[in-house]
Amino acid sequence: MSELAIVTGGNRGLGLEVARQLARRGLRVVLTSRETAAGEEAAARLRGDGEVRALPLDVADPASVASLAEALDEPVHVLVNNAGASFSGFDARVAERTLATNYLGAAAVTDALLPRMPAGARVVMVSSGMGELGVYGADLRARFLAPDLDRAGVDALGREFVAAVARGEHGRLGWPGNAYRVSKALMNALVRVMAPALSARQIAINAVCPGWVRTDMGGAGAPRSVEKGASGIVWAATLPPGGPTGGFFRDGKAIGW
């Protein structure tokens, strides 16, 4: 039986194209969507490309994440954490909502599905160039890059950001004034700290920047096609055994944190 791939946020944009490309490579694909009807419609559009089905998932809802894990009764070989959001405005509530979806949601889905992932499986976090650390204060950059940073430390950084925004002190403390940017930096940090333990299980985990892509979020003026943006994600999702892990990539090439 062919490998099973899960693509979150797969009903449109990058997620839909990633699902298409994986199906064309012969993987069996489950695409997820917060709205059941939208997911079913998307899966129907791709059935000429291969075996594709849809399941409901709200990555920010723990009960929904648990239901997805329970619905899968076979090994999961590929997980693409693509679901994400960018909310208008900037305050503590926006920061909290953004991190709940883009960082904590991806982490929760990964945690829920890892027990079903065998040796040779691949986890891909769909990140962004906005997750690079160049705009952070020096002290924060050092904390993100610290060799002894662990999962609890990454979570703590996220909480500190939300609290700093609530106090109006994020700029003074070296945080950017953009919650989406911080959510992707946290996602990248999660990849780095999870990689050693997953490597011991022969599971690869990597972050991928698809570039500025013509999607609903990227806008019609973005320079990259959806197909091109998805190709780098698919590259990481189909790495052979012994391939890179714990890295940040664009178009299959390592980029800086």
C-alpha positions in Angstrom: 0.0 0.0 0.0 1.3 3.5 -0.8 2.3 6.0 1.8 -0.3 8.1 3.6 0.1 11.9 3.7 -1.9 14.4 5.8 -2.0 18.0 4.6 -3.6 20.5 6.9 -5.4 23.5 5.4 -5.6 21.6 2.2 -8.8 23.0 0.7 -7.2 25.9 -1.1 -3.9 27.7 -2.0 -0.7 26.1 -1.1 -2.3 23.2 0.8 -4.4 22.2 -2.2 -1.5 22.3 -4.6 0.7 20.3 -2.2 -2.1 17.7 -1.9 -2.3 17.6 -5.7 1.5 17.1 -6.2 1.7 14.4 -3.5 -1.3 12.6 -5.0 0.4 12.7 -8.5 3.5 11.1 -6.9 1.3 8.2 -5.8 0.8 9.0 -2.2 -2.6 8.6 -0.6 -3.6 12.0 0.6 -5.9 13.2 3.4 -6.5 17.0 3.1 -8.0 18.7 6.1 -10.2 21.8 6.3 -12.1 23.6 9.0 -15.2 23.5 6.9 -16.3 20.0 5.9 -18.0 21.1 2.7 -14.9 23.0 1.5 -12.7 20.0 2.2 -15.0 17.6 0.4 -15.2 19.9 -2.6 -11.4 20.3 -2.7 -10.9 16.5 -2.5 -13.3 16.0 -5.3 -11.3 18.4 -7.5 -8.2 16.3 -7.0 -9.5 12.8 -7.4 -8.3 12.8 -11.0 -4.8 13.3 -9.7 -4.8 10.3 -7.3 -6.3 9.0 -4.1 -7.5 12.0 -2.1 -10.0 12.3 0.7 -11.0 15.0 3.1 -11.3 15.1 6.9 -12.4 18.1 9.1 -9.8 19.8 11.3 -9.5 23.0 13.2 -5.9 23.0 14.3 -6.7 25.5 17.1 -9.3 23.2 18.7 -7.9 20.4 20.8 -11.0 18.3 20.4 -10.8 18.6 16.6 -7.2 17.6 16.6 -8.0 14.5 18.8 -10.8 13.6 16.4 -8.5 13.6 13.5 -6.0 11.4 15.2 -8.8 8.9 16.1 -10.1 8.9 12.5 -6.7 7.7 11.2 -6.3 3.9 11.8 -3.1 3.4 9.8 0.5 4.6 9.7 1.0 8.3 8.7 4.1 8.7 6.6 3.9 12.4 5.8 2.5 15.3 7.8 2.4 18.8 6.2 1.5 21.4 8.7 0.2 24.0 6.2 -2.8 25.4 8.0 -2.2 29.0 9.0 -3.8 32.4 9.4 -2.9 36.1 9.3 -5.3 38.3 11.2 -5.8 42.1 10.6 -4.7 44.5 13.3 -2.2 44.0 16.1 -2.9 43.6 19.8 -2.6 40.9 22.4 -5.8 39.2 21.2 -4.5 39.1 17.6 -1.1 37.8 18.9 -2.7 35.1 20.9 -5.0 33.9 18.0 -2.2 33.9 15.5 0.1 31.8 17.7 -2.8 29.5 18.6 -3.2 28.6 14.9 0.2 28.9 13.3 2.4 27.7 16.1 0.4 25.9 18.8 -1.9 24.3 16.2 0.9 22.9 14.2 2.6 21.6 17.3 -0.6 20.0 18.5 -1.3 18.2 15.3 2.3 16.9 15.2 2.1 15.7 18.8 -1.2 13.9 18.0 0.0 12.1 14.9 3.6 11.2 15.9 2.5 8.0 17.6 1.2 6.8 14.2 4.4 7.8 12.3 6.8 5.0 11.5 10.6 5.1 10.8 11.2 7.0 7.6 8.2 9.4 8.1 8.5 13.1 7.4 7.1 16.2 9.1 7.0 19.5 7.2 6.2 22.8 8.8 5.2 25.4 6.2 7.0 28.4 7.5 7.9 31.8 5.9 10.8 34.1 5.3 9.1 36.3 7.8 10.2 33.8 10.4 13.8 34.7 10.0 15.3 36.3 13.1 17.1 39.3 11.6 14.5 41.8 12.9 14.7 40.7 16.5 16.7 42.2 19.3 20.1 40.6 19.9 19.0 39.1 23.3 15.9 37.5 21.8 17.9 36.2 18.8 20.3 34.6 21.2 17.5 32.9 23.1 15.9 31.6 19.9 19.2 30.1 18.8 20.5 28.9 22.1 21.8 25.3 21.9 19.9 24.3 25.0 16.5 25.7 24.0 13.9 23.0 24.5 10.1 22.7 23.8 9.2 24.4 27.1 11.5 27.2 26.2 9.9 27.8 22.8 6.4 27.8 24.4 7.7 30.3 27.0 8.9 32.6 24.3 5.4 32.6 22.7 3.8 33.4 26.0 6.3 36.2 26.6 5.5 37.8 23.3 1.8 37.9 23.9 2.3 39.3 27.4 4.7 41.9 26.1 2.2 43.0 23.4 -0.5 43.3 26.1 1.8 45.6 28.1 2.8 47.6 25.1 6.5 46.6 25.7 7.2 44.3 22.8 9.2 46.8 20.8 11.4 47.8 23.8 12.0 44.1 24.4 13.1 43.4 20.9 10.0 41.7 19.5 8.7 42.7 16.0 5.2 44.2 15.8 3.9 41.4 13.7 2.3 38.3 15.2 2.5 36.3 12.0 6.3 36.9 11.9 6.6 35.7 15.5 4.4 32.6 14.9 6.7 31.4 12.1 9.9 32.1 14.2 8.4 29.9 16.9 7.5 27.2 14.3 11.1 27.2 13.1 12.4 27.0 16.7 10.1 24.0 17.3 11.6 22.2 14.3 15.1 22.7 15.6 14.4 21.5 19.1 12.3 18.5 18.0 14.7 17.2 15.4 17.1 15.3 17.7 14.5 13.2 19.4 12.7 12.5 16.1 16.0 11.6 14.4 16.4 8.9 17.0 13.1 7.5 15.6 14.3 8.0 12.0 11.7 10.7 11.4 12.7 13.9 9.6 11.2 17.3 10.5 12.0 20.4 8.6 10.6 23.9 8.1 10.1 25.2 4.5 9.6 28.7 3.2 7.6 28.5 0.0 8.4 32.1 -0.8 5.9 34.9 -1.6 3.2 33.0 -3.4 0.1 34.1 -5.3 -2.5 32.8 -2.8 -5.4 34.5 -1.0 -2.9 35.4 1.7 0.0 36.3 -0.6 -2.1 38.3 -3.0 -2.3 38.5 -6.8 1.0 40.6 -7.0 3.2 37.9 -5.4 6.0 36.8 -7.7 5.8 33.1 -7.3 3.2 30.7 -8.6 1.4 28.3 -6.2 3.0 25.4 -8.1 6.5 26.7 -7.5 5.8 27.4 -3.8 4.4 24.0 -3.3 7.3 22.2 -4.9 9.7 23.0 -2.1 7.2 21.7 0.4 6.8 18.5 -1.6 10.5 18.1 -1.7 10.7 18.0 2.1 7.7 15.8 2.3 9.3 13.2 0.0 12.8 13.1 1.3 14.5 9.7 1.2 15.8 8.0 4.3 18.8 9.8 5.7 17.8 13.1 4.2 18.2 16.4 6.1 16.3 17.0 9.3 16.0 20.0 11.7 16.6 22.5 8.9 15.0 25.6 7.3 14.7 25.4 3.5 13.6 27.2 0.4 13.5 25.4 -2.9 15.4 22.5 -1.4 18.3 24.7 -0.2 19.1 25.6 3.4 18.5 29.2 4.5 19.4 31.0 7.7 17.2 31.0 10.8 
